[in-house]
Amino acid sequence: MEPVSFTEELPERNVCVVGSELVENYTVYIIEVMDGEHRWTVKHRYSDFHDLHEKLTAENKVDRRLLPPKKMLGKNSKSLVERRQKDLELYLQTLLQQFPQSTPTALATFLHFNLYEINGITAALAEQLFHQGEQLLQAGEVFSLRPLQLHAVSQQLRQAKPTCCNGDAKTDLGHILDFTCRLGYLKISGTRGPVGTSNILENSLPFDLSFFKSLLQIEISDCNSDQIGGLSSLRSSLSTLNIHHSTETMMLILVPEASEFSQWEAEGAVSGRPVTAVVPLWRNLTTLDMSHNAISTIDESVKLIPKVEFLDLSHNQLSSVENLQHLYNLVHVDLSYNKLRILEAAHTRLGNIKTLSLSGNQLNQLTGLSKLYSLVNLDLSHNQLAQLEEIKNIGALPCLEKLNLSSNPMCIIPDYRTKVLAQFGDRAAEICLDSKVTTEKELDTVEVLKAIQKAKQVKDRMSSSDKKISEETRLSAAAPPGLSPPSSSSCCTSVVAPPSFTSSIPSFSCQAQQAACASQAEEMTNREETAALPSVLHLTSADTTQDGDSAGFLSERTHCDSTVAVNTTATVCCMCSSSSSRPVETTCSSCSATWCPLLAPHLLSLTSTNQHFITLLSKRLRNALKEQQKAKMDTESKDEWCQSTESSSHVEGTEVGSPRAKWSSVGPL
């Protein structure tokens, strides 16, 4: 049978018995009922016909001889069944002719008029509400209706006929209108195919909702948006709107007027374009669920729902997130199971939301989520996230408590949970990952990973600094060499090394040398011996002889990294107050920048390892401390002692190339 839709004209009705079938030990007759273009089938045994006839004879004065008599013997024989089939068909046709306008309730129920025919549907619904309407309203429960029932009521209201067709007050249409005016919660569930045994398609039947005056919540599923009428009349009362499997755009639901007025504008909005219609807002709508539809874009119709807090657009075809900046009160957003690949600057569209579901999309990066500072619950399951580095984008979110990353490629990484939790730093204990509370063991592992990560960062910074210095050295190697006489302190005497003392030394830039000086100065400050360290330490001839050095010099390094002859001097401090807080400064021969030598070249030439260097340096610091104490005890002979220690020595130049020993030269200790 070809599916058809209802027509508004009063259809012709007919009935015929098209066949029979044997069920266990009795025969069932197949009845086809036709109401205009609509038809459906009903199955009854002979005893059902007998019960119907008893009711009709008692209530509607039907002739008792109209029904074919019973047969006790051979009741299932083929000849008897064929003859009875014709007699029963004639019986039903006679009844329809006897009651052309108002079908008795017993007959309407027998032929399923209460399921498929307009008058029968409204009469059955009115009688149900007559008995149960008040109880349903007091309970505040959700009342369910089918699109076919709403279509029947809408058609009845449009017809110029009495509200009670069969004279029974219980079936009066007024019971339906009274109930719908006070109903608060409604659910409308359609079907994709024909209804029951009929050829009626519910999703092609238009219906009107304007007679619902107090609805707070409505759910519509498996209907076409074109068939839903009067939805705009619910704008003033509705707080929750759920639409499923019913629309391809949000505009058709939120702005049904757009089909008539293309240039519309929301109420209260300022527009610079010509407007043909001002559309009222959904003033009380706080929850909008349009999941399981075919929506491909979030259009400007959302301007009409400024108070929405919960928005569910899951299981649609969205590839981008737009226009949500108009929803200032958004708290919960569900965009799961769409076609999203990336979210750029999500905070500019989603605002201060607390719950965001993005599961079932195609996300492979999280850069756009880094500024959702109010986010508490984030679902990223069933995406394409493969790199743990992406978690850094959400690791700094201060309010995040629940995170779901299940069914992502990164989940197969060893120790996946602890590595993810480590990205949250000190907040790892507050994160519930994949619906599992973080354990103490995982927190201990996170602390280890954090320590390793910090060490790696330090190492990377050192490596980066080494590479920078090496690059500066390589670039300056092409510059012409230059020499400048070493500078000396105003109160210190410098002795220039003989010209024959030259060495090819790869030099650092002044800036790098000063940075190294600052680093060495900080390390020296942290040692106890430096608490009383004089401004400039000198190297006695006895120390020099003991360590195998003949003299100590200050090495001057050029600003450019070319190979040059290095002029070295041995600096002697006179313990003057002007230089008591820092080492002797030296001027770069190329750029005239001032830098501070810290160590004599001979000190570096003898230190093959860091430990060896520390040992020698400690020894000289102790000697310097003794000299300072001696100087304090003999303040009267200070000038004489300064002159007596004035000497010069020559130290064989060394090449300082190790990246672990980037120290500047200083005056002799």
VMD Tcl script that draws the C-alpha trace (Angstrom):
set ca {
  {0.00 0.00 0.00}
  {1.29 3.44 -0.94}
  {1.58 5.82 2.05}
  {-0.56 8.94 1.88}
  {-1.35 11.91 4.13}
  {-4.63 13.17 5.54}
  {-6.94 15.47 3.58}
  {-9.23 18.08 5.08}
  {-12.38 16.93 3.28}
  {-14.75 14.47 4.95}
  {-13.67 11.16 3.43}
  {-15.85 8.26 2.33}
  {-15.61 5.17 4.47}
  {-15.80 1.56 3.41}
  {-14.97 -1.84 4.85}
  {-14.39 -5.30 3.39}
  {-13.19 -8.69 4.63}
  {-10.23 -9.53 2.38}
  {-9.24 -12.88 3.81}
  {-8.89 -15.22 6.74}
  {-6.23 -17.26 8.51}
  {-6.29 -20.18 10.89}
  {-4.77 -19.45 14.32}
  {-4.51 -22.51 16.57}
  {-8.07 -23.94 16.50}
  {-10.03 -20.88 15.37}
  {-10.30 -18.69 12.28}
  {-9.29 -15.01 12.19}
  {-10.85 -12.72 9.55}
  {-8.75 -9.96 7.97}
  {-10.71 -6.70 7.59}
  {-9.55 -3.76 5.46}
  {-10.98 -0.39 6.48}
  {-10.86 2.57 4.07}
  {-11.32 6.17 5.16}
  {-10.79 8.26 2.09}
  {-7.19 7.69 0.96}
  {-6.26 6.10 4.27}
  {-6.57 2.43 4.84}
  {-5.61 -0.01 7.51}
  {-6.22 -3.63 8.42}
  {-7.96 -5.17 11.44}
  {-8.08 -8.82 12.48}
  {-10.98 -10.35 14.46}
  {-12.39 -13.81 15.14}
  {-16.12 -14.55 14.97}
  {-16.53 -14.26 18.76}
  {-15.40 -10.62 18.54}
  {-18.16 -9.94 16.01}
  {-20.66 -11.57 18.36}
  {-19.59 -9.37 21.32}
  {-19.85 -6.24 19.15}
  {-23.33 -7.19 18.02}
  {-24.48 -7.70 21.61}
  {-23.33 -4.16 22.55}
  {-24.92 -2.57 19.49}
  {-28.26 -4.29 20.00}
  {-28.30 -3.22 23.65}
  {-27.10 0.39 23.20}
  {-28.00 1.32 19.62}
  {-30.96 -0.95 18.86}
  {-29.37 -2.87 16.01}
  {-31.37 -5.79 14.55}
  {-30.26 -9.06 16.16}
  {-30.81 -10.98 12.91}
  {-28.20 -8.89 11.12}
  {-25.22 -10.99 12.32}
  {-24.75 -14.45 10.73}
  {-25.48 -17.25 13.25}
  {-22.88 -19.42 14.96}
  {-21.96 -22.89 13.64}
  {-20.84 -25.52 16.13}
  {-19.90 -28.22 13.60}
  {-17.45 -27.65 10.76}
  {-16.79 -24.07 11.80}
  {-13.29 -24.13 10.33}
  {-14.21 -25.80 7.06}
  {-13.19 -23.91 3.92}
  {-16.71 -23.59 2.55}
  {-18.09 -22.26 5.82}
  {-15.25 -19.77 6.22}
  {-15.71 -18.38 2.69}
  {-19.48 -18.02 3.15}
  {-19.13 -16.42 6.59}
  {-16.50 -14.02 5.23}
  {-19.03 -12.58 2.78}
  {-21.75 -12.41 5.44}
  {-19.51 -10.57 7.91}
  {-18.47 -8.05 5.24}
  {-22.11 -7.32 4.52}
  {-22.77 -6.95 8.25}
  {-20.05 -4.30 8.69}
  {-21.08 -2.34 5.60}
  {-24.64 -2.24 6.87}
  {-23.51 -0.81 10.20}
  {-21.48 1.97 8.52}
  {-24.46 2.95 6.44}
  {-26.65 2.98 9.55}
  {-24.26 5.35 11.37}
  {-22.80 7.62 8.64}
  {-21.92 10.64 10.82}
  {-21.43 9.51 14.42}
  {-20.03 6.04 14.76}
  {-20.93 4.28 18.01}
  {-18.01 3.88 20.38}
  {-18.15 0.08 20.27}
  {-18.06 -0.01 16.46}
  {-15.32 2.68 16.27}
  {-13.16 0.68 18.63}
  {-13.86 -2.58 16.72}
  {-12.71 -1.00 13.42}
  {-9.80 0.92 15.07}
  {-11.26 4.31 14.27}
  {-9.82 5.41 17.61}
  {-6.34 4.80 16.18}
  {-6.53 5.99 12.58}
  {-9.64 8.13 11.98}
  {-9.91 11.81 12.99}
  {-13.23 11.67 14.84}
  {-12.39 8.40 16.52}
  {-8.97 9.68 17.64}
  {-10.33 12.88 19.22}
  {-13.22 11.05 20.86}
  {-10.90 8.48 22.43}
  {-8.49 11.19 23.65}
  {-11.32 13.31 25.09}
  {-12.72 10.35 27.00}
  {-9.27 9.52 28.39}
  {-8.75 13.08 29.64}
  {-12.26 13.18 31.05}
  {-11.31 10.37 33.41}
  {-7.58 11.05 34.02}
  {-6.96 14.70 33.11}
  {-7.07 16.20 36.60}
  {-4.83 13.53 38.07}
  {-2.25 14.04 35.32}
  {-2.20 17.80 35.85}
  {-1.82 17.52 39.61}
  {1.02 15.02 39.29}
  {2.91 17.38 36.98}
  {4.07 14.49 34.82}
  {5.04 14.62 31.15}
  {2.06 13.85 28.92}
  {2.75 12.09 25.61}
  {0.90 12.69 22.36}
  {1.45 11.46 18.84}
  {1.55 13.77 15.81}
  {-1.49 11.90 14.50}
  {-3.48 12.80 17.61}
  {-2.42 16.46 17.43}
  {-3.30 16.51 13.74}
  {-6.74 15.11 14.50}
  {-7.38 17.76 17.18}
  {-6.13 20.53 14.88}
  {-8.43 19.30 12.10}
  {-11.39 19.08 14.44}
  {-10.91 22.68 15.53}
  {-10.87 23.82 11.92}
  {-14.09 22.04 10.99}
  {-17.47 23.71 11.49}
  {-19.06 20.89 13.42}
  {-20.12 20.19 17.01}
  {-17.43 19.38 19.53}
  {-19.29 16.18 20.40}
  {-20.28 14.16 17.34}
  {-21.77 11.02 18.87}
  {-23.75 12.70 21.64}
  {-21.56 11.32 24.42}
  {-20.41 14.13 26.75}
  {-17.34 12.14 27.68}
  {-16.00 12.48 24.13}
  {-16.49 16.23 23.91}
  {-13.55 18.12 22.42}
  {-13.75 20.61 25.29}
  {-12.07 18.13 27.62}
  {-9.01 18.19 25.37}
  {-8.85 21.99 25.16}
  {-9.23 22.42 28.91}
  {-6.43 19.95 29.54}
  {-4.01 21.41 26.97}
  {-4.48 24.95 28.29}
  {-3.17 23.87 31.69}
  {-0.58 21.28 30.67}
  {3.04 22.11 31.56}
  {5.06 19.21 30.14}
  {4.48 17.69 26.70}
  {6.24 15.03 24.66}
  {5.48 14.50 20.96}
  {6.90 11.31 19.45}
  {6.42 10.53 15.77}
  {7.40 7.59 13.59}
  {9.53 7.34 10.49}
  {7.35 4.85 8.67}
  {3.60 4.21 8.39}
  {1.56 4.15 11.57}
  {0.66 0.64 12.69}
  {-1.07 -1.35 9.96}
  {-2.11 1.79 8.07}
  {-0.58 3.74 5.21}
  {-0.60 6.98 7.24}
  {2.75 8.83 7.52}
  {2.88 10.83 10.74}
  {5.82 12.97 9.70}
  {3.73 14.42 6.88}
  {0.78 15.42 9.07}
  {0.74 19.13 10.08}
  {-0.34 19.99 13.58}
  {-0.80 23.13 15.64}
  {0.54 23.84 19.14}
  {-1.12 27.20 19.68}
  {-3.81 25.75 21.97}
  {-1.13 24.89 24.56}
  {-1.07 28.00 26.72}
  {1.05 27.05 29.75}
  {3.78 24.77 28.44}
  {7.09 24.94 30.30}
  {8.80 22.02 28.60}
  {8.26 20.35 25.23}
  {10.07 17.51 23.48}
  {9.49 16.80 19.79}
  {11.06 13.86 17.98}
  {10.75 12.25 14.56}
  {8.72 15.08 13.04}
  {9.50 17.42 10.16}
  {10.00 21.03 11.11}
  {7.61 22.03 8.31}
  {4.69 20.23 9.96}
  {5.13 21.89 13.39}
  {2.84 24.90 13.64}
  {2.25 27.36 16.43}
  {5.65 26.82 18.07}
  {6.26 30.57 18.13}
  {3.21 30.98 20.40}
  {5.19 29.22 23.16}
  {7.95 31.86 23.31}
  {6.55 33.58 26.38}
  {6.21 30.47 28.56}
  {8.63 27.78 27.40}
  {11.80 27.21 29.46}
  {13.00 23.91 27.91}
  {12.86 23.01 24.23}
  {14.01 19.60 22.95}
  {13.97 18.83 19.22}
  {15.32 15.52 17.86}
  {15.34 13.98 14.38}
  {13.21 16.82 13.11}
  {15.18 19.65 11.46}
  {18.16 20.58 9.32}
  {18.53 24.15 10.60}
  {18.05 25.96 13.88}
  {16.28 28.76 12.03}
  {13.25 26.62 11.16}
  {12.58 25.98 14.84}
  {13.59 29.23 16.51}
  {12.44 31.64 13.79}
  {9.58 30.04 11.85}
  {8.72 33.55 10.61}
  {11.92 33.53 8.54}
  {10.13 31.52 5.86}
  {7.90 34.55 5.25}
  {10.21 37.43 6.21}
  {13.78 37.04 5.05}
  {14.96 40.36 6.54}
  {14.08 39.90 10.18}
  {15.74 41.16 13.34}
  {15.57 40.11 16.97}
  {13.51 42.22 19.32}
  {15.57 44.96 20.93}
  {18.49 44.62 18.52}
  {19.88 47.60 16.61}
  {20.20 46.92 12.91}
  {21.61 49.07 10.15}
  {19.77 47.18 7.42}
  {16.12 47.35 6.32}
  {13.95 45.08 8.49}
  {10.67 43.53 7.40}
  {9.86 41.77 10.69}
  {10.85 42.11 14.37}
  {10.83 38.67 15.98}
  {10.14 38.37 19.74}
  {12.69 36.69 21.99}
  {12.31 33.35 23.73}
  {12.19 35.19 27.03}
  {12.28 32.27 29.47}
  {14.12 29.61 27.44}
  {17.13 28.38 29.44}
  {17.61 24.89 27.98}
  {17.83 24.09 24.27}
  {18.47 20.51 23.17}
  {18.67 20.09 19.40}
  {20.77 16.95 19.37}
  {20.33 14.16 16.83}
  {19.39 16.39 13.94}
  {21.09 17.32 10.65}
  {22.25 20.81 11.65}
  {25.39 21.89 9.78}
  {25.83 25.42 11.13}
  {24.93 27.53 14.15}
  {23.05 30.36 12.47}
  {22.07 33.80 13.73}
  {18.74 32.54 15.07}
  {20.52 32.04 18.42}
  {20.13 35.79 18.92}
  {16.57 35.03 20.01}
  {17.64 32.80 22.93}
  {19.92 35.06 25.03}
  {19.04 33.37 28.35}
  {19.99 29.84 27.34}
  {22.35 28.20 29.85}
  {22.35 24.61 28.60}
  {22.92 24.03 24.88}
  {23.07 20.54 23.38}
  {23.98 20.30 19.69}
  {25.48 16.84 19.80}
  {25.06 14.29 17.01}
  {24.77 16.86 14.25}
  {27.00 17.84 11.32}
  {28.76 20.91 12.71}
  {32.21 21.65 11.33}
  {32.67 25.00 13.08}
  {31.39 26.90 16.10}
  {29.87 30.28 15.32}
  {27.47 32.89 16.76}
  {27.59 31.48 20.28}
  {29.05 34.78 21.50}
  {25.44 36.01 21.59}
  {24.66 33.54 24.40}
  {26.11 35.37 27.39}
  {24.65 32.98 29.98}
  {26.00 29.71 28.59}
  {27.17 27.28 31.27}
  {26.94 23.81 29.70}
  {27.68 23.13 26.02}
  {27.57 19.74 24.31}
  {29.12 19.60 20.82}
  {29.95 15.92 20.85}
  {29.74 13.71 17.77}
  {29.96 16.39 15.14}
  {32.62 17.05 12.51}
  {34.84 19.46 14.42}
  {38.55 19.32 13.58}
  {39.81 22.40 15.41}
  {38.50 25.06 17.78}
  {40.25 28.40 17.43}
  {39.91 30.98 20.22}
  {37.04 29.08 21.78}
  {36.86 31.53 24.68}
  {35.64 34.28 22.35}
  {32.58 32.19 21.47}
  {31.94 30.03 24.52}
  {32.61 32.60 27.22}
  {32.61 31.43 30.85}
  {31.24 27.94 30.37}
  {31.77 25.28 33.03}
  {31.03 22.07 31.10}
  {32.14 21.35 27.55}
  {31.73 18.04 25.72}
  {33.69 17.58 22.51}
  {33.75 13.79 22.39}
  {33.33 11.94 19.12}
  {34.84 14.66 16.92}
  {38.08 14.75 14.91}
  {40.16 17.04 17.12}
  {43.94 16.57 17.02}
  {45.00 19.75 18.83}
  {43.76 21.80 21.77}
  {45.30 25.21 21.18}
  {41.92 26.97 21.14}
  {40.95 25.80 24.64}
  {43.79 27.42 26.57}
  {41.75 30.41 27.81}
  {38.55 28.71 29.00}
  {39.42 29.68 32.57}
  {36.00 28.82 34.04}
  {35.92 25.29 32.62}
  {35.32 22.58 35.24}
  {34.35 19.52 33.18}
  {35.91 18.73 29.79}
  {35.14 15.64 27.70}
  {37.58 14.99 24.84}
  {37.03 11.25 24.46}
  {36.86 9.55 21.04}
  {38.95 12.13 19.19}
  {42.30 12.02 17.35}
  {44.57 13.37 20.12}
  {47.94 11.63 19.82}
  {50.51 14.02 21.35}
  {50.86 14.52 25.09}
  {52.18 18.02 24.40}
  {48.61 19.07 23.51}
  {47.62 18.64 27.16}
  {49.82 21.64 28.00}
  {47.16 23.83 26.37}
  {44.66 22.89 29.08}
  {47.12 22.18 31.88}
  {46.93 25.76 33.15}
  {43.13 25.96 33.36}
  {42.62 26.88 37.03}
  {39.14 25.39 37.57}
  {39.37 22.15 35.59}
  {38.46 19.12 37.73}
  {37.14 16.43 35.38}
  {38.90 15.46 32.16}
  {37.99 12.59 29.84}
  {40.58 11.56 27.25}
  {39.53 7.94 26.78}
  {39.57 6.35 23.32}
  {42.23 8.71 21.97}
  {45.48 7.52 20.32}
  {47.51 8.92 23.23}
  {45.89 6.43 25.60}
  {48.22 3.66 24.38}
  {51.32 5.56 25.53}
  {52.99 3.83 28.52}
  {52.15 5.53 31.84}
  {49.62 7.64 29.97}
  {47.70 8.70 33.09}
  {50.71 9.92 35.07}
  {52.18 11.72 32.07}
  {48.89 13.54 31.50}
  {48.52 14.41 35.19}
  {52.09 15.75 35.24}
  {51.01 18.44 32.77}
  {48.81 19.96 35.50}
  {51.72 20.54 37.89}
  {50.66 21.15 41.47}
  {46.97 20.61 40.57}
  {47.44 16.96 39.57}
  {45.71 15.74 42.75}
  {42.59 17.77 41.87}
  {42.10 16.20 38.43}
  {39.72 13.28 37.89}
  {41.01 11.70 34.68}
  {38.76 9.39 32.64}
  {36.26 9.15 35.50}
  {38.92 7.73 37.82}
  {40.18 9.49 40.95}
  {43.93 10.04 41.06}
  {45.68 7.60 43.43}
  {48.57 8.29 45.80}
  {50.84 6.06 43.75}
  {50.08 8.09 40.63}
  {50.78 11.31 42.52}
  {54.18 9.99 43.61}
  {54.99 9.13 40.01}
  {53.83 12.58 38.93}
  {56.26 14.21 41.37}
  {59.12 12.19 39.85}
  {58.07 13.18 36.35}
  {57.88 16.82 37.38}
  {61.42 16.67 38.75}
  {62.68 15.05 35.56}
  {60.87 17.62 33.50}
  {62.40 20.52 35.43}
  {65.86 19.01 35.05}
  {65.30 18.62 31.36}
  {64.21 22.24 31.08}
  {67.37 23.39 32.84}
  {69.46 21.23 30.57}
  {67.69 22.59 27.51}
  {68.33 26.16 28.63}
  {71.99 25.40 29.17}
  {72.22 23.71 25.80}
  {70.49 26.65 24.18}
  {72.92 29.05 25.84}
  {75.87 26.94 24.66}
  {74.55 26.91 21.14}
  {74.09 30.67 21.21}
  {77.63 31.26 22.41}
  {78.99 28.81 19.84}
  {77.05 30.59 17.11}
  {78.39 33.98 18.22}
  {81.90 32.52 18.22}
  {81.47 31.18 14.69}
  {80.08 34.47 13.40}
  {82.78 36.58 15.01}
  {85.55 34.33 13.62}
  {85.25 36.07 10.27}
  {85.87 39.53 11.77}
  {89.44 41.01 11.61}
  {91.46 40.57 14.80}
  {92.11 43.54 16.99}
  {94.12 44.23 20.08}
  {93.86 46.94 22.63}
  {96.00 47.55 25.67}
  {94.55 46.12 28.79}
  {92.95 48.49 31.20}
  {93.91 48.58 34.80}
  {92.22 49.80 37.91}
  {93.12 53.27 39.00}
  {94.63 51.88 42.16}
  {96.16 48.67 40.80}
  {99.42 48.15 38.93}
  {99.47 46.09 35.74}
  {102.50 44.46 34.20}
  {102.36 43.65 30.48}
  {103.58 40.24 29.41}
  {106.47 40.00 26.95}
  {105.61 40.17 23.26}
  {106.90 36.66 22.79}
  {103.97 35.32 24.84}
  {101.15 34.78 22.35}
  {98.47 32.21 22.08}
  {95.63 31.37 19.79}
  {92.59 31.50 22.00}
  {88.99 31.23 20.75}
  {87.30 34.11 22.44}
  {83.73 34.83 23.46}
  {81.71 37.94 22.87}
  {81.70 40.59 25.53}
  {78.09 40.01 26.31}
  {78.54 36.27 26.71}
  {81.69 36.86 28.79}
  {79.80 39.20 31.10}
  {77.01 36.64 31.49}
  {79.56 34.00 32.40}
  {81.16 36.39 34.87}
  {77.81 37.02 36.52}
  {77.17 33.29 36.80}
  {80.59 32.66 38.36}
  {80.11 35.53 40.76}
  {76.78 34.07 41.92}
  {78.38 30.67 42.54}
  {81.23 32.21 44.51}
  {78.77 34.18 46.64}
  {77.05 30.96 47.71}
  {80.24 29.59 49.30}
  {81.16 30.29 52.89}
  {84.70 31.27 51.97}
  {83.51 34.21 49.91}
  {81.92 35.93 52.92}
  {85.16 37.63 53.67}
  {86.74 37.56 50.22}
  {88.74 40.71 49.38}
  {87.82 42.69 46.35}
  {90.78 41.42 44.36}
  {92.87 38.38 45.39}
  {96.57 38.05 44.63}
  {98.66 35.00 43.95}
  {101.87 34.70 45.94}
  {105.01 33.39 44.43}
  {104.93 30.43 46.82}
  {101.47 29.37 45.62}
  {102.52 29.76 42.06}
  {105.56 27.59 42.54}
  {103.57 24.93 44.39}
  {101.02 24.64 41.60}
  {103.62 24.51 38.89}
  {102.95 28.01 37.50}
  {105.63 30.55 37.04}
  {103.41 33.63 37.04}
  {99.81 34.80 36.79}
  {98.38 37.08 34.14}
  {95.16 38.70 33.16}
  {94.07 37.53 29.74}
  {92.40 39.98 27.45}
  {89.97 38.42 24.97}
  {88.87 40.22 21.88}
  {85.22 40.93 21.16}
  {85.48 39.13 17.83}
  {86.41 35.45 17.82}
  {89.41 35.60 15.54}
  {92.75 34.19 16.59}
  {94.87 36.95 18.05}
  {97.89 37.42 20.24}
  {96.72 37.84 23.79}
  {98.31 40.48 25.95}
  {98.25 39.40 29.60}
  {98.93 41.37 32.72}
  {99.33 40.51 36.33}
  {97.22 42.83 38.45}
  {98.17 43.77 41.97}
  {95.49 45.29 44.21}
  {96.43 47.97 46.70}
  {93.33 47.18 48.83}
  {91.80 50.50 48.06}
  {88.18 51.09 48.93}
  {87.16 51.95 45.39}
  {87.61 48.39 44.16}
  {86.65 46.48 47.25}
  {83.30 45.21 45.94}
  {84.10 43.78 42.48}
  {86.91 42.36 40.33}
  {89.16 44.38 38.06}
  {87.38 45.52 34.91}
  {88.92 45.08 31.44}
  {88.00 46.81 28.20}
  {87.29 44.81 25.04}
  {89.80 45.58 22.28}
  {87.13 45.61 19.52}
  {83.99 47.15 20.96}
  {85.47 48.88 24.06}
  {82.85 47.17 26.23}
  {83.79 46.58 29.86}
  {83.95 43.04 31.20}
  {85.13 41.49 34.43}
  {87.82 38.79 34.41}
  {87.43 36.35 37.28}
  {90.15 33.70 36.95}
  {93.73 33.65 35.84}
  {94.45 31.54 32.73}
  {96.89 29.30 34.67}
  {94.03 28.30 36.99}
  {92.06 26.98 34.06}
  {95.00 25.22 32.44}
  {95.49 22.99 35.49}
  {91.86 21.91 35.87}
  {91.02 18.94 33.73}
  {87.87 18.28 35.75}
  {85.38 20.35 37.71}
  {86.46 18.73 40.97}
  {90.06 19.65 40.37}
  {89.05 23.23 39.67}
  {86.98 23.43 42.86}
  {89.91 22.09 44.91}
  {92.35 24.69 43.56}
  {89.83 27.49 43.91}
  {89.06 26.54 47.53}
  {92.75 26.53 48.35}
  {93.23 30.03 47.01}
  {90.12 31.26 48.78}
  {91.51 30.01 52.08}
  {94.82 31.76 51.39}
  {92.93 34.94 50.55}
  {91.01 34.72 53.84}
  {94.23 34.41 55.77}
  {95.69 37.40 53.97}
  {92.60 39.47 54.79}
  {92.81 38.60 58.46}
  {96.46 39.49 58.43}
  {95.63 42.80 56.72}
  {93.13 43.69 59.42}
  {95.66 43.01 62.17}
  {98.29 45.09 60.47}
  {96.33 48.12 59.25}
  {99.15 50.51 59.99}
  {101.46 48.81 57.49}
  {98.79 48.54 54.78}
  {100.48 50.81 52.23}
  {103.87 49.20 52.78}
  {102.35 45.70 52.37}
  {100.66 46.74 49.14}
  {103.93 47.93 47.65}
  {105.80 44.83 48.73}
  {103.37 42.51 46.98}
  {103.56 44.40 43.72}
  {105.04 41.99 41.22}
  {104.46 40.59 37.81}
  {104.55 37.09 36.48}
  {104.09 35.41 33.16}
  {101.72 32.52 32.68}
  {101.71 30.33 29.66}
  {98.43 31.01 27.75}
  {95.96 28.20 27.60}
  {93.13 27.49 25.27}
  {89.82 27.54 27.06}
  {87.45 25.67 24.77}
  {85.49 23.39 27.05}
  {81.81 24.37 27.27}
  {81.85 23.30 30.93}
  {84.58 25.83 31.80}
  {83.46 29.16 30.33}
  {85.07 31.47 32.92}
  {86.80 34.78 32.42}
  {90.37 35.51 33.51}
  {91.01 37.30 36.78}
  {93.92 38.85 38.50}
  {96.32 36.54 40.32}
  {95.01 35.08 43.53}
}
mol new
graphics top color blue
foreach p $ca { graphics top sphere $p radius 0.5 }
foreach p [lrange $ca 0 end-1] q [lrange $ca 1 end] { graphics top cylinder $p $q radius 0.2 }
display resetview
